[in-house]
Amino acid sequence: MTSMTPEGLGDWAGPILAGALTTVQIAVLAYAIGLLLGLLGAGARLSPWAPLRGLATAYSTLIRAVPELLLIILLYYAGAQALDALLARLDMAGAVQITGFATAVGVLAFVQGAYMTEVFRAAILAIPHGQLEAADAYGFSRWTRFHRIVLPGMLPNALPGMSNLWLILIKDTALISVIGFNELFFTIQQAAASSRAYFLFYAAAGVIYLLMTLTSTALFARLERHVRRGQPTEA
């Protein structure tokens, strides 16, 4: 049996660090895809075309209403069965497998996209309308209008929400443990069950998650100061 002392923690140090790295990889990829989905969703929510606006509203509303744990289970088990059935019809059985890593990134990104949609929509609506009218008056293309007016104008307002979503995402990666994927929390569960040093390993997990969130908070605070440079500060 593994030791219940700090030496026992040392036996698991390598797997735990590997799990922590996997957690960060999942979070970064899911966050990046969620940013893209959020921008597309916010654009659709603000679209003058009613069907597109309705589709984006349904996406952000429904996804935010369903627990992430249920979405993970649905995609990993039900999604795998649906994919196998589709590939069988196409005579491509076994050609594609849904891995735990892909499931983690896909589900968390899909959920992040729904929340990012609302964060970006609110941030875009906070941009002074006169700036957008001026861009139209100068004949800016949609891309020029976006990266010269919309993006710089919305980013200071969106960053606090983006920071909160990143912190939530780091903690939500622990939900992937239900499908047996070796991220940080699943590795901690294995270590605790193997050694029966439950407090030691779960406390170590708490410290690692805390370090991740504190580091992330500091980085986002620095980024927010950068994008708000030149803006008046409150007394």
Beta strands, then each sheet from edge to edge (+ up, - down):
end
